[in-house]
Amino acid sequence: MKKFSRLVTASVLAGAGFIGSGQAQAGPVRHVLLISVDGLHAVDLENLIAAHPDTPLASLAVKGTRYVNAATPIPSDSFPGLVAQVTGGTPRSTGVYYDDSYDRSLAAPGSDCSAVGTETEFAENIDYDDSALDGGAGKHGGAAIDPAKLPRDPKQGCQPVYPHSFLRVNTVFEVIRDHGGHTAWADKHPAYDLVNGPSGKGVEDLYTPEIQSVKNTVPDTEANDDLKVAAVINEIGGKTSDGARAADVPAILGLNFQAVSVGQKLAGVGYLDAQATPSPGLEDGILHTSQSIGRIVQALADQRLLDSTLVIVSAKHGQSPIQPGRTVGIDDDAYGRILGDNLAFEIADDATYIWLKDQSRTAEAVAALAAHQDQLGIGEIFAGQALAARFDDPATDPRTPDIAIQPRIGVVYKSAKSTKIAEHGGANPDDVNVALLVSGPGIGARVVTQPVQTAEIAPTILTALGLDPKELAAVRQEGTTALPALGQ
């Protein structure tokens, strides 16, 4: 194993800066701080800079390189959105389509694996207790995930499939640990064990205060975000996330913010106009998040680490629609009524992904959906070769949906009781065009209009640390390169 401390020292001495070709390159970076502000569109960051130029996030943005045409993977869900940033891959290589999806090769939780094909939901549902901040870990020996609630793998002796083993490719956390670097991450559910990668050991200090345990309001979500901020500040100060023990400052650390996403979806909050002017409640979420990022950056400065830390701010996904009054709520149960006994599973937010029991009946299912196009708010239907070109071939990949529905802009699938005004998961511009900011040593102040993918964050992280991005399986499989235009 190559010692990380020696590798970084060599990088600092070389001082060659950054490149965008995807090759490993020495540079003055010893640490990477990765931040995901869920829901933060590129326009949200630009509006913040215009309206509140002196706020910490705006100040960080204008001094760094920001990509105004950055896109998340499709589906634009939290799991594939974060996975892209830490693996360099899309669902085609990672096998992660949604936090709630389907796998034709796995068996249901608690089953004997005699039948295959099951929903694979990795969210608060797998906690021992999703009403507890720790997910019930305190009452179960420190483990928050209940194995009885996990899908099972017939090919592995019917063993439970943890989120990390569901991921098909390795993560930047695993690569950095392989080189002796310390790693940390904080996120919204214990299910973010996912970022550990297939080894199950990528993140040494994983902190996951269950967001489901707090009320679904902007202030309560801000308080939950504050817990993760405190954890990261502890780590910057040379402690574990709980502050209980001394620890090396991580080579990579970071967190997820949720307050902006919650504000975008709540009725009575959201945006005021099509130009993405935030309502007072949403603006509070944005400004609170900005101040929190400022606290983290100040902690880096206090520890004299800011000049050796690369800061990357992006989002797992956006939210659609931005324009107020454009939301059209449609009952997602209609899919089950139309497809009947051939529906194995569907997930519908502001797009729909469908898995069929009998894949030979795909054309029949597409025809049935097309006959109800207006009722379902359908814009486009993808199946067959059109779907395989976008994702993978459902005939050979047990996780790829058979049908993908992109509805008209503004359509949100929800229950009759739901009052949410926006969602994510689809391919609308408001879903996928997210903020992406890179700031740190050797980074010039510029705005890049070239289209980029958030998957390019992963090879950028390894490049900055002087490691080879091709150590990531998804980078090799998909040819993902580092972000362009970094450097003075």
Summary of the structure (lengths in Angstrom):
residues: 488
radius of gyration: 21.6
end to end distance: 32.8
largest distance: 65.4
contacts: 1838
relative contact order: 0.21
helix: 38%
strand: 19%
